Amino acid sequence: MIQIRRFNNVLKLAVILGDLVILNILFISFNLIWNEWFGERAYNGALPQILTLFSLCYFVCALSGGVILHRRGTRADQIVFRVLRNIFFFSILSTSLLVFSEFEIDSKRFFIYYFILLTVCITVYRLLFRYIIQLYRSRGGNFRTVLYLGSTENIAELYHEMTFDSTSGYRVLGYFDTNPNAKFPASCTYLGKPEQVIAYLTHNKVNQLYCCLPSALSAYIVPVINYCENNLIHFYSVPNVRNYLRHHMHFEMMGSIPILSIRKEPLGKIENRLAKRLFDVVFSLLFLCTLFPILFLIVAVAVKTTSPGPIFFRQKRNGVDNKEFWCYKFRSMKVNKDSDTLQATLNDPRKTRFGDFMRRTNIDELPQFINVLLGDMSVVGPRPHMLKHTEEYSRIINKYMVRHFIKPGITGWAQVTGFRGETRELEDMEGRVKADIWYMEHWSVLLDLYIVYKTVINALRKDKKAY
């Protein structure tokens, strides 16, 4: 096991060193090409100094969790995302140091193009490196021998995960259990009863042991744990939850007590909630103090001259933790008694002519930035629904209420992925709920920025579901 860990550390270091070689060669080459083609200087400073600065910055950004391609089961998209993350932090750190140092940046375009080219080159390099590792492991190199203690459904699925791809580098030796399990994969050999495990470990090289025996058999489990700890074998306990819950689980510790949670919620962390709230406050203040007063005057005149009634329309909706709040919009319909119960439809007679335009361009939603500033909503999140709809859908759609663990938003992942507007069929709302839960489990500041970008693009393209 020590040799395998050393091998992985060497791989990690080799990847970073390769990145640094690419970083330096690309900078030197691109700098020469830039001077040749454009006849202008990109920066004012000594080349060795700037290369040293860039190398140190990149090394810092990539050293901590910046390399994952050596991990077994890592997907190509995860490698690409890790490269993007590394370059993002590297570009911010390096340019910040350049600005506050004696270096002068003469061409911002040079550095923008350089970071883009660096992203492409390192991505290609890492994917190629990953392919070479997979090829090496498929031919028997850097493999890990695995033993199972127990044969539950969890272990059977674990076996398939480890063996379906020869490049994963696992060699499963077999399993021990009180009796052979007829439902267990026939390709996995039954090796004996739990009391025979230690004898087997004594005479066979095993790197990892996965145990799913019930706690009632602790008399067998504890000696195996002790043996593994004293003989450099990694012991893993696999909780048997597959028989009642088929869902990704996330491990947490509360003191010394292990806990499995159903889903990972990034916004459960205080630092992420603060980052999202800061984004909301800054974004809403910028809009409310600049464009909103002008738009308000235009909309107010148009609403008042096209239909009698108030400029704003407010409606109680369900927010975070299912708390009710007043949601504000520009009034886009004639004053009617069904506004709190019926969704707007494509040719809804309640809509005014100007109101129809506002709904198609999302202008009617802009007062909700006031809700964002007040803390009832976020710029991005699940769209808040009418009280009546929440009451109805919570009874007929499984996990509908999960979307209320976070603040509702002016726009959201569901709205930019095809689940905007009227929900004519039950499956439309089910799709929206799944999208909202996906967003909750994958939140990041970059994802919020992407959703805002997609919302603007969809508004300019006149989304067909905007009515």
Buried (B, 14 or more C-beta within 10 A) or exposed (E): BEEBEEEBEEBBEEBBEBBBEBBBEBBEEBBEEBEEEEEEBBBEBEEEEBBEBBBBBBBBBBEEEBBBBBBBEBEEEEBBEBBBBBBBBBBEBBBEBBEEEEBEBEBEEBBEBBBEBBBEBBBEBBBEBBEEBBEBBBEEEBBBBBBBBBBBBBBBBBBEEBBEBEBBBBBBBBBBBEEEBEEBBEEBEBBBEBBEBBEBBEEEEBBBBBBBBEEEBEEBBEBBBEBBEEEEBBBEBBEBBBEEEEEEBEEEEEEEEEEEEBBBBBBBEEEBBEBBBEBBBEBBEEBBEEEBEEBBEEBEEBBEEEBEBEBBBBBBBBBBEEEEBEBBBBBBBBEEEEBEEBEBEEEBEBBBEBBBBBBBBBBBBBBBBBBBBEBBBBBBBBBBBBBEBBEBBBEEBEBBBBBBBBBBBBBBBBBBBEBBBEBEEEEBBBBBBBBBBEBBBEBEEEBBBBBBEBBEEBBEEEBEBBB
